[in-house]
Amino acid sequence: MLSRLQELRREEETLLRVRAALREQLTRLRVEELALQSMIRCKEEPGPGSPGAAAQDTHTAQCFLRILDGLTKRLQPGVQKTQQSLTQTQGLKNPKV
């Protein structure tokens, strides 16, 4: 009975790791999708001023800054959750007495 319980716990831990990995992958895919959508919108928007190379470079740089800003905002909650999980996991492995 005890070995069956241990086996179930190992299986649960494995499933939890798989779930976490799938959620992380889903988040990466969502971020990538947002980045691609932003790039498409930037290409569709007319650049400021004249169609010269400098104006186009400025427009492209502004688009990428908006993309990076959006990605940073999107990833921040996930980073915080990961940091909390790591802190909790370390606390479980090394309990303070």
C-alpha positions as CSV (number, residue, x, y, z in Angstrom):
1,M,0.0,0.0,0.0
2,L,2.8,2.4,0.9
3,S,4.7,1.7,-2.3
4,R,1.5,2.4,-4.3
5,L,1.1,5.7,-2.5
6,Q,4.7,6.6,-3.3
7,E,4.2,5.7,-6.9
8,L,1.1,7.9,-7.1
9,R,3.0,10.8,-5.6
10,R,5.8,10.4,-8.2
11,E,3.2,10.3,-10.9
12,E,1.5,13.4,-9.5
13,E,4.9,15.3,-9.4
14,T,5.6,14.3,-13.0
15,L,2.2,15.4,-14.1
16,L,2.6,18.8,-12.3
17,R,6.0,19.3,-14.1
18,V,4.4,18.5,-17.4
19,R,1.6,20.9,-16.7
20,A,4.0,23.6,-15.8
21,A,6.1,23.0,-18.9
22,L,3.0,23.1,-21.1
23,R,1.8,26.4,-19.5
24,E,5.2,27.9,-20.0
25,Q,5.2,26.8,-23.7
26,L,1.7,28.3,-24.1
27,T,2.8,31.6,-22.7
28,R,5.8,31.7,-25.0
29,L,3.6,31.0,-28.0
30,R,1.1,33.7,-26.9
31,V,4.0,36.2,-26.6
32,E,5.3,35.2,-30.0
33,E,1.9,35.6,-31.5
34,L,1.6,39.1,-30.0
35,A,5.0,40.0,-31.3
36,L,4.1,38.8,-34.8
37,Q,0.8,40.7,-34.7
38,S,2.6,43.9,-33.6
39,M,5.1,43.5,-36.4
40,I,2.3,43.0,-39.0
41,R,0.6,46.2,-37.6
42,C,3.8,48.1,-37.8
43,K,4.3,47.1,-41.5
44,E,0.7,48.2,-42.3
45,E,1.0,51.6,-40.6
46,P,2.4,54.3,-42.8
47,G,5.7,55.7,-41.6
48,P,5.9,59.3,-40.2
49,G,6.9,62.1,-42.6
50,S,8.6,61.3,-45.9
51,P,9.2,57.8,-47.2
52,G,13.0,58.3,-46.8
53,A,15.3,55.7,-45.3
54,A,15.8,57.7,-42.1
55,A,12.1,58.1,-41.5
56,Q,11.5,54.4,-42.2
57,D,14.3,53.4,-39.8
58,T,12.8,55.6,-37.1
59,H,9.3,54.1,-37.7
60,T,10.8,50.6,-37.5
61,A,12.6,51.4,-34.3
62,Q,9.5,52.8,-32.7
63,C,7.5,49.7,-33.7
64,F,10.1,47.4,-32.2
65,L,10.1,49.5,-29.0
66,R,6.3,49.1,-28.7
67,I,6.7,45.4,-29.3
68,L,9.3,45.0,-26.6
69,D,7.3,47.1,-24.2
70,G,4.2,44.9,-24.8
71,L,6.2,41.7,-24.4
72,T,7.8,42.9,-21.2
73,K,4.4,43.7,-19.7
74,R,3.0,40.4,-20.9
75,L,5.9,38.3,-19.4
76,Q,6.3,40.2,-16.1
77,P,3.5,38.3,-14.2
78,G,4.9,34.9,-15.3
79,V,8.4,35.9,-14.2
80,Q,7.1,36.9,-10.8
81,K,5.1,33.6,-10.5
82,T,8.2,31.6,-11.4
83,Q,10.3,33.4,-8.8
84,Q,7.7,32.7,-6.2
85,S,7.5,29.1,-7.1
86,L,11.3,28.8,-7.0
87,T,11.4,30.5,-3.6
88,Q,8.7,28.1,-2.3
89,T,10.4,25.1,-3.7
90,Q,13.7,26.0,-2.1
91,G,12.0,26.6,1.2
92,L,10.5,23.1,1.0
93,K,13.9,21.5,0.2
94,N,15.7,23.5,2.9
95,P,13.2,24.1,5.7
96,K,14.4,26.6,8.2
97,V,14.5,25.2,11.7
